[in-house]
Amino acid sequence: CGIVGAIANRDVTPILVEGLARLEYRGYDSAGIALLSAPGDIRRVRRVGRVSETAQAAVAEGVSGHMGIGHTRWATHGGVTEPNAHPHVSGGIALVHNGIIENHEEQRDALRALGYEFTSQTDTEVIAHLVHHHYHTLHDLHAAVRTAIEELTGAYAIAVMAEDRPDELVVARMGCPLLVGLGDGEQFIASDVSAVIGQTRRVIFLEDGDTARLTRSGVSVFDTG
């Protein structure tokens, strides 16, 4: 699987598409992007098949935005279907994920008891709902992500955005590669440096347990301490 994301003062759709295309060598069966086209409006495009099909669909649907995340998926939990493709969305939270969550069934049962409905077979949708649950309480995206990952067992690299946080992108890493690319008034994230090499040569490789908060003006990295 591959992850790419960006926050900028320009349309990041071409950045996401180019980044996903550079990750195609890793192998995948579906791809998708989610963009914040305006505060309160996350637009998502997912397709089974090639990155080019997702890119064409984004153009056809007029999707654009100054912040977004993208993903190429190789099916693990659930079949090769559009509902199983990333990004996953929960109540204004959009999320992409590499890795495997070992306690996803336990978390799924707990979230269903809280009233969450599942539209996919993936362990990733569990993370999206869990972040949404904590964000609803904490009203702080980074804090919600930190709280959610404390309840997860397994490996992950995740990138998260919220429809009412147009100036913030949050990422976390445990057991799966994830890096931050530094730009001038714009920042990038990816699971592989090849996805952002066309945008910047300045990168921070996150370590296990790290989370990071990206804004257009800078990046803050937090360790488990």
KEGUSE-991601 format. One record per residue: residue in one letter; residue number from 1; x, y, z of N, C-alpha, C in turn. Coordinates in nm, 2 decimals. Example, Ala and Ser with C-alpha at 12.3 -4.5 7.8 and 13.67 -1.06 7.14 Angstrom:
// KEGUSE-991601
<"a" 1 <1.32 -0.57 0.78> <1.23 -0.45 0.78> <1.32 -0.33 0.78>>
<"s" 2 <1.28 -0.22 0.71> <1.37 -0.11 0.71> <1.29 0.00 0.79>>
This chain:
// KEGUSE-991601
<"c" 1 <0.08 -0.12 0.00> <0.00 0.00 0.00> <0.09 0.12 0.00>>
<"g" 2 <0.03 0.24 -0.05> <0.11 0.36 -0.05> <0.02 0.48 0.00>>
<"i" 3 <0.09 0.57 0.06> <0.03 0.69 0.12> <0.09 0.82 0.06>>
<"v" 4 <0.01 0.92 0.03> <0.07 1.05 -0.01> <-0.03 1.15 0.04>>
<"g" 5 <0.02 1.27 0.08> <-0.07 1.38 0.12> <0.00 1.51 0.11>>
<"a" 6 <-0.08 1.62 0.12> <-0.02 1.75 0.10> <-0.12 1.86 0.16>>
<"i" 7 <-0.06 1.96 0.21> <-0.13 2.08 0.25> <-0.05 2.20 0.20>>
<"a" 8 <-0.12 2.29 0.12> <-0.06 2.39 0.05> <-0.15 2.51 0.02>>
<"n" 9 <-0.11 2.61 -0.05> <-0.19 2.72 -0.09> <-0.22 2.71 -0.24>>
<"r" 10 <-0.22 2.59 -0.29> <-0.25 2.56 -0.43> <-0.33 2.43 -0.43>>
<"d" 11 <-0.39 2.40 -0.55> <-0.46 2.27 -0.56> <-0.36 2.16 -0.55>>
<"v" 12 <-0.39 2.07 -0.46> <-0.29 1.96 -0.44> <-0.33 1.83 -0.51>>
<"t" 13 <-0.44 1.84 -0.59> <-0.48 1.72 -0.66> <-0.37 1.66 -0.75>>
<"p" 14 <-0.30 1.75 -0.83> <-0.19 1.69 -0.91> <-0.08 1.63 -0.83>>
<"i" 15 <-0.05 1.69 -0.71> <0.05 1.64 -0.63> <0.01 1.49 -0.58>>
<"l" 16 <-0.11 1.48 -0.54> <-0.16 1.35 -0.49> <-0.15 1.24 -0.61>>
<"v" 17 <-0.20 1.28 -0.72> <-0.20 1.19 -0.84> <-0.06 1.15 -0.88>>
<"e" 18 <0.03 1.25 -0.89> <0.17 1.22 -0.92> <0.23 1.13 -0.82>>
<"g" 19 <0.21 1.16 -0.69> <0.26 1.08 -0.58> <0.21 0.94 -0.59>>
<"l" 20 <0.08 0.92 -0.61> <0.03 0.78 -0.62> <0.09 0.71 -0.74>>
<"a" 21 <0.10 0.78 -0.85> <0.16 0.72 -0.97> <0.30 0.67 -0.95>>
<"r" 22 <0.38 0.75 -0.87> <0.52 0.71 -0.83> <0.52 0.59 -0.74>>
<"l" 23 <0.41 0.56 -0.67> <0.40 0.45 -0.58> <0.34 0.32 -0.65>>
<"e" 24 <0.31 0.33 -0.77> <0.25 0.22 -0.84> <0.34 0.09 -0.84>>
<"y" 25 <0.47 0.11 -0.84> <0.56 0.00 -0.85> <0.54 -0.10 -0.73>>
<"r" 26 <0.48 -0.05 -0.62> <0.47 -0.13 -0.50> <0.36 -0.23 -0.52>>
<"g" 27 <0.27 -0.22 -0.62> <0.16 -0.31 -0.64> <0.04 -0.26 -0.56>>
<"y" 28 <-0.08 -0.27 -0.62> <-0.20 -0.23 -0.56> <-0.32 -0.28 -0.64>>
<"d" 29 <-0.44 -0.27 -0.59> <-0.56 -0.31 -0.66> <-0.66 -0.21 -0.67>>
<"s" 30 <-0.65 -0.10 -0.59> <-0.74 0.01 -0.59> <-0.67 0.14 -0.55>>
<"a" 31 <-0.73 0.25 -0.57> <-0.67 0.38 -0.53> <-0.78 0.48 -0.50>>
<"g" 32 <-0.74 0.58 -0.43> <-0.84 0.69 -0.39> <-0.77 0.81 -0.34>>
<"i" 33 <-0.84 0.92 -0.35> <-0.80 1.05 -0.29> <-0.92 1.12 -0.22>>
<"a" 34 <-0.88 1.20 -0.12> <-0.99 1.28 -0.05> <-0.93 1.42 -0.04>>
<"l" 35 <-1.00 1.52 -0.08> <-0.96 1.66 -0.07> <-1.06 1.74 0.00>>
<"l" 36 <-1.00 1.84 0.08> <-1.09 1.94 0.14> <-1.11 2.05 0.04>>
<"s" 37 <-1.22 2.05 -0.03> <-1.25 2.15 -0.13> <-1.29 2.29 -0.07>>
<"a" 38 <-1.34 2.28 0.05> <-1.38 2.40 0.12> <-1.41 2.36 0.27>>
<"p" 39 <-1.39 2.45 0.36> <-1.42 2.41 0.50> <-1.56 2.34 0.51>>
<"g" 40 <-1.56 2.23 0.57> <-1.69 2.15 0.58> <-1.72 2.07 0.46>>
<"d" 41 <-1.63 2.05 0.36> <-1.66 1.98 0.24> <-1.55 1.90 0.20>>
<"i" 42 <-1.54 1.77 0.24> <-1.44 1.67 0.20> <-1.50 1.60 0.08>>
<"r" 43 <-1.43 1.60 -0.03> <-1.47 1.53 -0.15> <-1.37 1.41 -0.17>>
<"r" 44 <-1.43 1.30 -0.20> <-1.36 1.17 -0.21> <-1.38 1.10 -0.34>>
<"v" 45 <-1.28 1.05 -0.40> <-1.29 0.97 -0.53> <-1.21 0.84 -0.51>>
<"r" 46 <-1.27 0.73 -0.53> <-1.21 0.60 -0.51> <-1.24 0.51 -0.64>>
<"r" 47 <-1.15 0.43 -0.68> <-1.17 0.34 -0.79> <-1.09 0.22 -0.78>>
<"v" 48 <-1.15 0.10 -0.81> <-1.08 -0.02 -0.83> <-1.00 -0.01 -0.96>>
<"g" 49 <-0.88 -0.05 -0.96> <-0.79 -0.05 -1.08> <-0.68 0.06 -1.07>>
<"r" 50 <-0.65 0.11 -1.18> <-0.53 0.20 -1.19> <-0.55 0.33 -1.13>>
<"v" 51 <-0.43 0.39 -1.09> <-0.43 0.53 -1.04> <-0.49 0.63 -1.14>>
<"s" 52 <-0.46 0.60 -1.27> <-0.51 0.68 -1.38> <-0.67 0.69 -1.38>>
<"e" 53 <-0.73 0.58 -1.34> <-0.88 0.58 -1.34> <-0.93 0.67 -1.23>>
<"t" 54 <-0.86 0.67 -1.11> <-0.90 0.77 -1.00> <-0.87 0.91 -1.05>>
<"a" 55 <-0.76 0.93 -1.12> <-0.73 1.07 -1.16> <-0.83 1.12 -1.26>>
<"q" 56 <-0.87 1.03 -1.36> <-0.98 1.07 -1.45> <-1.11 1.10 -1.39>>
<"a" 57 <-1.14 1.02 -1.28> <-1.27 1.04 -1.21> <-1.26 1.18 -1.14>>
<"a" 58 <-1.15 1.21 -1.08> <-1.13 1.34 -1.01> <-1.15 1.45 -1.10>>
<"v" 59 <-1.10 1.45 -1.22> <-1.12 1.55 -1.32> <-1.27 1.56 -1.36>>
<"a" 60 <-1.33 1.44 -1.39> <-1.47 1.44 -1.43> <-1.56 1.50 -1.32>>
<"e" 61 <-1.53 1.48 -1.20> <-1.61 1.52 -1.09> <-1.57 1.66 -1.04>>
<"g" 62 <-1.47 1.72 -1.10> <-1.43 1.85 -1.06> <-1.37 1.86 -0.92>>
<"v" 63 <-1.30 1.76 -0.87> <-1.25 1.76 -0.73> <-1.12 1.83 -0.73>>
<"s" 64 <-1.11 1.92 -0.63> <-0.99 2.00 -0.61> <-0.98 2.04 -0.46>>
<"g" 65 <-0.87 2.09 -0.41> <-0.86 2.14 -0.28> <-0.72 2.17 -0.24>>
<"h" 66 <-0.70 2.25 -0.14> <-0.56 2.29 -0.09> <-0.51 2.19 0.01>>
<"m" 67 <-0.58 2.09 0.05> <-0.53 1.99 0.14> <-0.59 1.85 0.10>>
<"g" 68 <-0.51 1.75 0.10> <-0.57 1.62 0.06> <-0.48 1.50 0.10>>
<"i" 69 <-0.53 1.38 0.09> <-0.46 1.26 0.12> <-0.50 1.16 0.01>>
<"g" 70 <-0.41 1.07 -0.02> <-0.43 0.97 -0.12> <-0.37 0.83 -0.08>>
<"h" 71 <-0.41 0.73 -0.15> <-0.38 0.59 -0.11> <-0.39 0.49 -0.23>>
<"t" 72 <-0.29 0.40 -0.23> <-0.30 0.28 -0.32> <-0.31 0.16 -0.23>>
<"r" 73 <-0.41 0.08 -0.25> <-0.44 -0.03 -0.16> <-0.41 -0.17 -0.22>>
<"w" 74 <-0.35 -0.25 -0.14> <-0.34 -0.39 -0.17> <-0.42 -0.47 -0.07>>
<"a" 75 <-0.53 -0.53 -0.11> <-0.63 -0.59 -0.02> <-0.58 -0.68 0.08>>
<"t" 76 <-0.61 -0.66 0.21> <-0.58 -0.75 0.32> <-0.71 -0.78 0.39>>
<"h" 77 <-0.77 -0.69 0.45> <-0.91 -0.71 0.51> <-1.01 -0.67 0.41>>
<"g" 78 <-1.09 -0.77 0.36> <-1.19 -0.74 0.27> <-1.14 -0.75 0.12>>
<"g" 79 <-1.24 -0.77 0.03> <-1.20 -0.79 -0.11> <-1.17 -0.66 -0.18>>
<"v" 80 <-1.15 -0.67 -0.31> <-1.11 -0.56 -0.40> <-1.24 -0.50 -0.45>>
<"t" 81 <-1.29 -0.40 -0.37> <-1.42 -0.33 -0.40> <-1.39 -0.18 -0.37>>
<"e" 82 <-1.48 -0.10 -0.43> <-1.47 0.05 -0.41> <-1.50 0.08 -0.26>>
<"p" 83 <-1.60 0.02 -0.19> <-1.62 0.05 -0.05> <-1.50 0.02 0.04>>
<"n" 84 <-1.42 -0.08 0.00> <-1.30 -0.11 0.08> <-1.18 -0.03 0.05>>
<"a" 85 <-1.18 0.05 -0.06> <-1.07 0.14 -0.10> <-1.06 0.25 0.00>>
<"h" 86 <-0.94 0.30 0.01> <-0.92 0.42 0.09> <-0.93 0.55 0.00>>
<"p" 87 <-0.95 0.66 0.06> <-0.96 0.70 0.20> <-1.10 0.65 0.26>>
<"h" 88 <-1.10 0.63 0.39> <-1.22 0.61 0.46> <-1.27 0.73 0.53>>
<"v" 89 <-1.40 0.75 0.54> <-1.45 0.88 0.59> <-1.55 0.84 0.71>>
<"s" 90 <-1.54 0.92 0.82> <-1.63 0.90 0.93> <-1.67 1.04 0.98>>
<"g" 91 <-1.79 1.08 0.95> <-1.85 1.20 1.01> <-1.76 1.32 1.00>>
<"g" 92 <-1.70 1.35 0.88> <-1.62 1.46 0.86> <-1.47 1.44 0.88>>
<"i" 93 <-1.43 1.31 0.92> <-1.29 1.27 0.93> <-1.26 1.18 0.81>>
<"a" 94 <-1.15 1.21 0.74> <-1.10 1.13 0.63> <-0.96 1.07 0.67>>
<"l" 95 <-0.94 0.95 0.63> <-0.82 0.88 0.68> <-0.77 0.78 0.58>>
<"v" 96 <-0.64 0.77 0.57> <-0.57 0.66 0.49> <-0.48 0.59 0.58>>
<"h" 97 <-0.45 0.46 0.55> <-0.38 0.37 0.65> <-0.31 0.26 0.57>>
<"n" 98 <-0.18 0.25 0.61> <-0.10 0.13 0.57> <-0.08 0.04 0.70>>
<"g" 99 <-0.08 -0.09 0.68> <-0.06 -0.17 0.80> <-0.18 -0.26 0.83>>
<"i" 100 <-0.17 -0.33 0.95> <-0.27 -0.42 0.99> <-0.30 -0.39 1.14>>
<"i" 101 <-0.43 -0.37 1.17> <-0.48 -0.35 1.30> <-0.52 -0.49 1.36>>
<"e" 102 <-0.45 -0.54 1.46> <-0.48 -0.68 1.51> <-0.61 -0.68 1.59>>
<"n" 103 <-0.64 -0.58 1.66> <-0.76 -0.58 1.75> <-0.88 -0.51 1.68>>
<"h" 104 <-0.89 -0.52 1.55> <-0.99 -0.44 1.48> <-1.13 -0.50 1.51>>
<"e" 105 <-1.14 -0.63 1.53> <-1.28 -0.69 1.56> <-1.33 -0.64 1.69>>
<"e" 106 <-1.24 -0.64 1.79> <-1.28 -0.59 1.92> <-1.32 -0.44 1.92>>
<"q" 107 <-1.24 -0.36 1.84> <-1.28 -0.22 1.83> <-1.41 -0.20 1.75>>
<"r" 108 <-1.43 -0.29 1.65> <-1.55 -0.28 1.57> <-1.67 -0.30 1.65>>
<"d" 109 <-1.67 -0.40 1.74> <-1.78 -0.43 1.83> <-1.81 -0.31 1.92>>
<"a" 110 <-1.70 -0.25 1.98> <-1.72 -0.14 2.07> <-1.78 -0.02 2.00>>
<"l" 111 <-1.73 0.00 1.87> <-1.78 0.12 1.80> <-1.93 0.10 1.75>>
<"r" 112 <-1.96 -0.02 1.72> <-2.10 -0.05 1.68> <-2.19 -0.02 1.80>>
<"a" 113 <-2.14 -0.06 1.92> <-2.22 -0.03 2.04> <-2.24 0.12 2.06>>
<"l" 114 <-2.15 0.20 2.01> <-2.16 0.34 2.02> <-2.25 0.40 1.91>>
<"g" 115 <-2.30 0.32 1.82> <-2.38 0.36 1.71> <-2.32 0.38 1.58>>
<"y" 116 <-2.19 0.35 1.56> <-2.13 0.36 1.43> <-2.17 0.25 1.34>>
<"e" 117 <-2.19 0.28 1.21> <-2.22 0.18 1.11> <-2.10 0.17 1.02>>
<"f" 118 <-2.08 0.04 0.97> <-1.96 0.01 0.89> <-2.01 -0.02 0.75>>
<"t" 119 <-1.94 0.04 0.65> <-1.97 0.03 0.51> <-1.86 -0.05 0.43>>
<"s" 120 <-1.76 -0.10 0.50> <-1.65 -0.17 0.44> <-1.62 -0.29 0.53>>
<"q" 121 <-1.53 -0.38 0.48> <-1.48 -0.49 0.55> <-1.34 -0.46 0.61>>
<"t" 122 <-1.29 -0.34 0.61> <-1.15 -0.31 0.64> <-1.13 -0.28 0.78>>
<"d" 123 <-1.01 -0.31 0.83> <-0.97 -0.26 0.96> <-0.95 -0.11 0.97>>
<"t" 124 <-0.92 -0.05 0.85> <-0.90 0.09 0.84> <-1.02 0.17 0.88>>
<"e" 125 <-1.14 0.13 0.85> <-1.26 0.20 0.88> <-1.28 0.21 1.03>>
<"v" 126 <-1.23 0.11 1.10> <-1.23 0.11 1.25> <-1.15 0.23 1.30>>
<"i" 127 <-1.03 0.26 1.24> <-0.95 0.37 1.29> <-1.02 0.50 1.26>>
<"a" 128 <-1.09 0.52 1.14> <-1.16 0.64 1.11> <-1.27 0.67 1.21>>
<"h" 129 <-1.35 0.57 1.24> <-1.46 0.59 1.34> <-1.40 0.62 1.48>>
<"l" 130 <-1.29 0.55 1.51> <-1.23 0.57 1.65> <-1.18 0.72 1.66>>
<"v" 131 <-1.11 0.77 1.55> <-1.07 0.90 1.56> <-1.18 1.00 1.57>>
<"h" 132 <-1.29 0.97 1.49> <-1.41 1.06 1.49> <-1.47 1.06 1.63>>
<"h" 133 <-1.48 0.95 1.69> <-1.53 0.94 1.83> <-1.46 1.03 1.93>>
<"h" 134 <-1.33 1.02 1.92> <-1.25 1.10 2.01> <-1.24 1.25 1.97>>
<"y" 135 <-1.25 1.27 1.84> <-1.25 1.41 1.80> <-1.38 1.48 1.84>>
<"h" 136 <-1.49 1.41 1.84> <-1.62 1.46 1.89> <-1.61 1.51 2.03>>
<"t" 137 <-1.53 1.44 2.11> <-1.51 1.47 2.25> <-1.41 1.57 2.28>>
<"l" 138 <-1.29 1.56 2.21> <-1.18 1.64 2.24> <-1.17 1.77 2.16>>
<"h" 139 <-1.23 1.77 2.04> <-1.23 1.89 1.95> <-1.08 1.93 1.92>>
<"d" 140 <-0.99 1.84 1.91> <-0.85 1.86 1.88> <-0.81 1.74 1.80>>
<"l" 141 <-0.77 1.76 1.67> <-0.75 1.65 1.58> <-0.62 1.57 1.62>>
<"h" 142 <-0.52 1.64 1.66> <-0.40 1.57 1.70> <-0.42 1.49 1.82>>
<"a" 143 <-0.49 1.55 1.92> <-0.52 1.48 2.04> <-0.61 1.36 2.02>>
<"a" 144 <-0.70 1.37 1.93> <-0.79 1.26 1.89> <-0.72 1.15 1.83>>
<"v" 145 <-0.62 1.18 1.74> <-0.54 1.07 1.68> <-0.45 1.01 1.78>>
<"r" 146 <-0.39 1.08 1.87> <-0.30 1.03 1.97> <-0.39 0.93 2.06>>
<"t" 147 <-0.51 0.97 2.10> <-0.59 0.89 2.19> <-0.63 0.76 2.12>>
<"a" 148 <-0.67 0.78 1.99> <-0.71 0.66 1.91> <-0.60 0.56 1.90>>
<"i" 149 <-0.48 0.60 1.86> <-0.38 0.50 1.84> <-0.34 0.43 1.97>>
<"e" 150 <-0.36 0.49 2.08> <-0.33 0.42 2.21> <-0.42 0.30 2.23>>
<"e" 151 <-0.53 0.30 2.15> <-0.63 0.19 2.17> <-0.61 0.08 2.06>>
<"l" 152 <-0.51 0.10 1.97> <-0.49 0.01 1.86> <-0.37 -0.08 1.89>>
<"t" 153 <-0.38 -0.21 1.85> <-0.28 -0.30 1.85> <-0.24 -0.34 1.71>>
<"g" 154 <-0.12 -0.33 1.67> <-0.08 -0.37 1.53> <0.02 -0.27 1.47>>
<"a" 155 <0.02 -0.26 1.34> <0.11 -0.18 1.27> <0.03 -0.08 1.19>>
<"y" 156 <0.08 0.05 1.18> <0.01 0.15 1.10> <0.10 0.26 1.06>>
<"a" 157 <0.06 0.32 0.95> <0.10 0.46 0.91> <-0.03 0.52 0.87>>
<"i" 158 <-0.07 0.63 0.93> <-0.20 0.69 0.90> <-0.18 0.84 0.88>>
<"a" 159 <-0.27 0.89 0.79> <-0.28 1.03 0.77> <-0.43 1.07 0.78>>
<"v" 160 <-0.45 1.18 0.85> <-0.59 1.21 0.89> <-0.62 1.36 0.87>>
<"m" 161 <-0.74 1.39 0.81> <-0.78 1.53 0.81> <-0.92 1.54 0.85>>
<"a" 162 <-0.96 1.66 0.89> <-1.10 1.69 0.93> <-1.16 1.80 0.85>>
<"e" 163 <-1.29 1.79 0.82> <-1.36 1.88 0.74> <-1.36 2.02 0.79>>
<"d" 164 <-1.35 2.03 0.93> <-1.35 2.17 0.99> <-1.22 2.21 1.04>>
<"r" 165 <-1.11 2.15 0.99> <-0.97 2.19 1.02> <-0.90 2.20 0.89>>
<"p" 166 <-0.92 2.31 0.81> <-0.86 2.33 0.68> <-0.71 2.36 0.68>>
<"d" 167 <-0.66 2.38 0.80> <-0.52 2.42 0.81> <-0.44 2.32 0.89>>
<"e" 168 <-0.48 2.19 0.89> <-0.41 2.09 0.97> <-0.42 1.95 0.92>>
<"l" 169 <-0.31 1.89 0.91> <-0.30 1.75 0.86> <-0.22 1.67 0.97>>
<"v" 170 <-0.28 1.56 1.02> <-0.21 1.49 1.13> <-0.17 1.35 1.08>>
<"v" 171 <-0.06 1.30 1.12> <-0.01 1.17 1.08> <0.05 1.10 1.20>>
<"a" 172 <0.06 0.96 1.19> <0.11 0.88 1.30> <0.17 0.76 1.24>>
<"r" 173 <0.27 0.71 1.31> <0.35 0.59 1.25> <0.38 0.49 1.36>>
<"m" 174 <0.36 0.36 1.33> <0.40 0.25 1.42> <0.42 0.13 1.33>>
<"g" 175 <0.55 0.09 1.30> <0.58 -0.03 1.23> <0.57 -0.02 1.08>>
<"c" 176 <0.53 0.09 1.03> <0.51 0.11 0.88> <0.58 0.24 0.85>>
<"p" 177 <0.65 0.25 0.73> <0.73 0.37 0.70> <0.63 0.49 0.67>>
<"l" 178 <0.68 0.61 0.72> <0.61 0.73 0.69> <0.70 0.85 0.71>>
<"l" 179 <0.70 0.94 0.62> <0.79 1.06 0.62> <0.71 1.19 0.59>>
<"v" 180 <0.77 1.30 0.63> <0.72 1.43 0.61> <0.81 1.50 0.52>>
<"g" 181 <0.76 1.56 0.41> <0.84 1.65 0.32> <0.81 1.79 0.35>>
<"l" 182 <0.92 1.87 0.36> <0.91 2.01 0.39> <0.92 2.10 0.27>>
<"g" 183 <0.82 2.19 0.26> <0.82 2.28 0.14> <0.82 2.43 0.19>>
<"d" 184 <0.80 2.52 0.10> <0.80 2.66 0.13> <0.65 2.70 0.14>>
<"g" 185 <0.59 2.71 0.26> <0.45 2.74 0.27> <0.36 2.62 0.24>>
<"e" 186 <0.42 2.50 0.23> <0.34 2.38 0.20> <0.42 2.26 0.25>>
<"q" 187 <0.35 2.16 0.29> <0.41 2.04 0.35> <0.35 1.91 0.28>>
<"f" 188 <0.43 1.80 0.29> <0.39 1.68 0.23> <0.41 1.56 0.32>>
<"i" 189 <0.33 1.45 0.29> <0.36 1.33 0.36> <0.35 1.21 0.26>>
<"a" 190 <0.43 1.11 0.30> <0.43 0.99 0.21> <0.48 0.87 0.28>>
<"s" 191 <0.45 0.75 0.23> <0.51 0.63 0.28> <0.64 0.60 0.22>>
<"d" 192 <0.67 0.66 0.11> <0.80 0.64 0.03> <0.84 0.77 -0.02>>
<"v" 193 <0.97 0.80 -0.01> <1.03 0.93 -0.06> <1.00 0.95 -0.21>>
<"s" 194 <0.99 0.85 -0.28> <0.96 0.86 -0.43> <0.84 0.94 -0.46>>
<"a" 195 <0.74 0.93 -0.36> <0.61 1.00 -0.38> <0.62 1.15 -0.37>>
<"v" 196 <0.72 1.21 -0.31> <0.73 1.35 -0.29> <0.86 1.41 -0.35>>
<"i" 197 <0.94 1.33 -0.41> <1.06 1.37 -0.47> <1.05 1.48 -0.57>>
<"g" 198 <0.93 1.49 -0.63> <0.90 1.59 -0.73> <0.86 1.73 -0.67>>
<"q" 199 <0.84 1.73 -0.53> <0.80 1.85 -0.46> <0.91 1.90 -0.37>>
<"t" 200 <0.99 1.82 -0.31> <1.09 1.86 -0.21> <1.20 1.75 -0.20>>
<"r" 201 <1.31 1.80 -0.16> <1.42 1.71 -0.12> <1.45 1.71 0.03>>
<"r" 202 <1.37 1.79 0.10> <1.39 1.80 0.25> <1.28 1.71 0.32>>
<"v" 203 <1.33 1.61 0.38> <1.23 1.52 0.44> <1.27 1.48 0.59>>
<"i" 204 <1.17 1.45 0.67> <1.19 1.40 0.80> <1.13 1.26 0.80>>
<"f" 205 <1.21 1.16 0.84> <1.16 1.02 0.85> <1.11 1.00 0.99>>
<"l" 206 <0.98 0.97 1.00> <0.92 0.95 1.14> <0.97 0.82 1.19>>
<"e" 207 <0.98 0.81 1.33> <1.01 0.69 1.39> <0.89 0.63 1.46>>
<"d" 208 <0.90 0.50 1.50> <0.79 0.44 1.56> <0.74 0.51 1.68>>
<"g" 209 <0.61 0.53 1.69> <0.55 0.60 1.80> <0.53 0.75 1.78>>
<"d" 210 <0.59 0.80 1.67> <0.58 0.94 1.64> <0.45 0.98 1.58>>
<"t" 211 <0.40 1.10 1.61> <0.29 1.16 1.54> <0.34 1.30 1.50>>
<"a" 212 <0.27 1.36 1.40> <0.31 1.49 1.35> <0.19 1.57 1.31>>
<"r" 213 <0.20 1.70 1.33> <0.10 1.79 1.30> <0.15 1.89 1.19>>
<"l" 214 <0.09 1.89 1.07> <0.14 1.97 0.96> <0.05 2.09 0.94>>
<"t" 215 <0.10 2.20 0.92> <0.03 2.32 0.88> <0.11 2.38 0.76>>
<"r" 216 <0.06 2.48 0.69> <0.13 2.54 0.58> <0.26 2.61 0.63>>
<"s" 217 <0.26 2.65 0.75> <0.37 2.73 0.80> <0.48 2.64 0.87>>
<"g" 218 <0.45 2.51 0.90> <0.55 2.43 0.96> <0.50 2.29 1.00>>
<"v" 219 <0.59 2.22 1.07> <0.56 2.08 1.11> <0.61 2.06 1.25>>
<"s" 220 <0.52 2.00 1.33> <0.56 1.97 1.47> <0.55 1.81 1.48>>
<"v" 221 <0.66 1.76 1.53> <0.67 1.61 1.55> <0.67 1.58 1.70>>
<"f" 222 <0.60 1.48 1.74> <0.58 1.44 1.88> <0.62 1.30 1.89>>
<"d" 223 <0.70 1.26 1.99> <0.73 1.12 2.02> <0.64 1.07 2.13>>
<"t" 224 <0.66 0.94 2.17> <0.57 0.88 2.26> <0.58 0.94 2.40>>
<"g" 225 <0.69 1.01 2.43> <0.71 1.08 2.55> <0.62 1.20 2.57>>
